[in-house]
Amino acid sequence: MSQVETEFELYCRGESGNCFKAALMLKLSGLEWRARFVDFFDEQTRGSFKNAVSDMGELPVLRTRTLTVSQSGVILTYLSKLTGKFGGRDDTEKLEILRWILFDNHRFTPNYASLRFMIGIRKIEENAVTQFLRSQTMAAFDVVEARLSDRPFIVGERPTIADISMVGYQFYDEATGIDRDKYPNLLAWLDRMSKLPGWAHPYDLMPRALRGTGPAHGPDPETSVRWP
């Protein structure tokens, strides 16, 4: 690994589980990096960020002196290849990791993240949309619960970037109206992930804009490195 590639800057915010995926990978891999807080709750900042940093207008974005990478799944794949950690050992395992990252991005994360944002952060009253999101989330949880019935991690006996991707929103405490005790295999998996050397809570790794949400710890955005 070159000296340039050891200097990572992650554009992120603490409320984002997608940012946590990248931050957790950096932390678990033992890489030197810093969080650069972007306040996506501010409309002007969000627009400027799209024009200046990422044409997709989304977080996270990982930067070195020579490279800019966006989208959490791509960042995880890049870091895994760079470090030789949490990747597939052969082509079959690599495809299986990709399969679960795609499942995460299409089914496991989006509905749950939207439900958490609406119910847990914005405090929106229950409605047809939240009910739909919850039903879709629980269907995805059922898939993962069954998957983890005979293995400790998503792909097999060891954690991979599939696990790191899929836990992105699972350690936040905001309400969603889902009884997580119905998913013992999922909870046991999260416990195993939280015991990996280097694991940290998302609010300990990244500054957050809404200081009233989640536990009162972690970097303060007012004293953190900010964008712009």
TAWOKA-V973996 format. One record per pair of residues at least 6 apart in sequence whose C-alpha atoms are under 8 Angstrom apart, sorted by sequence separation. I is the first residue (numbers start at 0). J is the second residue. D is the distance in Angstrom with one decimal. If there is no record, write none. Layout:
# TAWOKA-V973996
i = [I,I]
j = [J,J]
d = [D,D]
This chain:
# TAWOKA-V973996
i = [12,13,25,38,39,49,50,61,62,68,78,79,80,87,103,117,118,147,150,151,152,153,180,192,193,11,25,37,38,49,53,60,61,79,86,118,146,152,154,179,48,49,60,61,153,60,87,153,46,59,60,76,86,143,152,45,58,59,60,118,202,206,207,9,57,58,59,117,202,205,206,207,208,9,57,61,203,204,205,206,207,202,203,204,206,114,202,203,53,202,206,114,113,114,169,111,110,111,7,9,11,12,110,166,7,8,9,10,11,12,5,6,7,8,9,10,11,12,110,111,5,6,7,8,9,10,11,12,110,5,8,10,12,72,106,107,106,170,171,170,107,106,107,158,148,152,147,151,21,144,147,144,145,173,18,137,144,151,173,17,18,141,144,147,172,17,133,140,143,171,15,133,133,140,12,11,10,11,10,11,9,10,21,9,10,20,24,9,10,8,9,18,21,25,120,7,8,17,21,24,28,99,119,7,8,20,118,119,7,28,112,118,119,6,108,111,118,5,6,96,107,115,118,4,95,108,115,3,4,100,108,115,3,100,103,114,3,92,99,103,96,96,97,100,111,96,100,87,85,86,85,86,84,85,0,79,0,76,75,75,72,120,71,16,24,24,23,20,20,20,17,20,19,18,19,17,16,17,16,15,16,27,29,40,27,36,27,34,36,38,26,27,34,36,26,34,26,23,23,23,22,48,23,19,22,22,44,36,16,19,19,14,36,13,14,35,36,37,38,13,35,36,37,34,35,36,37,13,35,13,12,13,14,11,12,13,14,12,13,14,12,10]
j = [18,19,31,44,45,55,56,67,68,74,84,85,86,93,109,123,124,153,156,157,158,159,186,198,199,18,32,44,45,56,60,67,68,86,93,125,153,159,161,186,56,57,68,69,161,69,96,162,56,69,70,86,96,153,162,56,69,70,71,129,213,217,218,21,69,70,71,129,214,217,218,219,220,22,70,74,216,217,218,219,220,216,217,218,220,129,217,218,69,218,223,132,132,133,189,132,132,133,30,32,34,35,133,189,31,32,33,34,35,36,30,31,32,33,34,35,36,37,135,136,31,32,33,34,35,36,37,38,136,32,35,37,39,100,135,136,136,200,201,201,139,139,140,192,184,188,184,188,59,182,185,183,184,212,58,177,184,191,213,58,59,182,185,188,213,59,175,182,185,213,58,176,177,185,58,58,58,59,59,60,59,60,71,60,61,71,75,61,62,61,62,71,74,78,173,61,62,71,75,78,82,153,173,62,63,75,173,174,63,84,168,174,175,63,165,168,175,63,64,154,165,173,176,63,154,167,174,63,64,160,168,175,64,161,164,175,65,154,161,165,159,160,161,164,175,161,165,159,158,159,159,160,159,160,81,160,82,160,160,164,164,212,164,112,160,163,163,163,164,166,164,167,167,167,168,167,167,168,168,168,169,195,197,208,196,205,197,204,206,208,197,198,205,207,198,206,199,198,199,201,201,227,204,201,204,205,227,220,201,204,205,201,223,201,202,223,224,225,226,202,224,225,226,224,225,226,227,204,226,205,205,206,207,205,206,207,208,207,208,209,208,226]
d = [6.7,7.3,7.6,6.5,5.2,6.4,7.7,5.8,6.4,6.1,8.0,5.9,7.1,4.4,8.0,5.4,7.1,6.5,6.3,7.3,5.6,7.9,7.6,7.6,7.4,5.5,7.2,7.5,7.3,4.1,7.4,7.0,5.1,5.6,6.9,7.6,6.9,8.0,7.5,7.6,6.5,7.4,5.7,6.3,6.8,4.5,7.0,6.0,7.3,6.2,6.9,7.7,7.8,8.0,6.8,7.1,7.3,6.3,8.0,7.7,7.8,6.6,7.6,7.9,7.9,7.2,6.4,7.5,7.7,6.9,4.7,7.2,6.7,7.4,7.7,7.0,6.5,6.7,6.2,5.5,6.3,6.7,4.0,7.2,5.0,6.1,5.1,6.4,7.3,7.3,7.1,6.0,7.4,6.7,7.7,6.9,5.2,7.1,8.0,7.3,6.5,8.0,7.2,7.3,6.6,5.6,6.3,6.2,6.1,5.5,6.6,6.2,4.5,5.1,4.9,4.7,5.3,5.9,6.5,5.4,6.1,6.0,6.6,6.0,5.7,6.0,5.7,6.8,5.6,7.6,6.6,6.3,7.6,6.7,7.8,6.6,7.6,7.1,7.8,7.6,5.4,6.2,7.1,7.9,6.2,6.6,5.8,6.4,7.3,6.1,6.9,7.6,7.9,7.4,6.4,7.8,5.5,7.9,6.7,7.3,4.8,7.7,5.5,7.5,6.0,6.6,7.8,7.5,6.9,7.1,8.0,7.8,7.3,7.9,7.9,5.9,6.7,5.2,5.6,7.1,6.8,5.1,6.1,5.9,6.3,6.6,6.8,4.6,7.9,5.8,6.4,7.1,6.5,7.7,6.9,6.8,5.2,6.0,6.3,7.6,7.3,7.8,4.6,5.8,6.5,7.7,8.0,4.5,5.1,6.9,6.6,6.4,6.0,5.9,7.1,7.8,5.8,7.9,7.6,6.6,7.2,6.4,8.0,6.2,6.8,7.7,6.4,6.7,7.7,7.9,7.0,5.2,6.3,5.3,7.1,6.1,7.6,7.6,5.8,5.7,7.3,7.1,7.2,6.4,7.9,5.3,7.2,7.4,6.4,5.6,4.1,6.3,7.9,5.4,7.1,7.4,7.7,7.3,6.2,7.7,7.0,7.2,7.6,7.8,7.8,6.8,7.2,5.9,5.4,7.4,7.8,5.1,5.7,7.8,7.8,5.8,4.4,7.4,4.5,7.6,8.0,7.7,7.5,7.4,6.7,7.4,5.0,7.6,6.2,6.2,5.9,6.2,6.1,7.7,6.9,7.8,8.0,6.8,7.3,7.8,7.9,8.0,8.0,5.6,6.9,7.8,7.9,6.6,7.7,7.9,7.9,7.9,6.9,6.1,7.7,7.3,6.1,6.1,8.0,5.5,5.1,4.5,5.3,7.0,5.2,6.0,7.7,7.5,6.3,4.7,6.0,5.0,5.8,7.1,5.8,4.2,7.5,5.3,7.4,7.9,7.2,7.8]
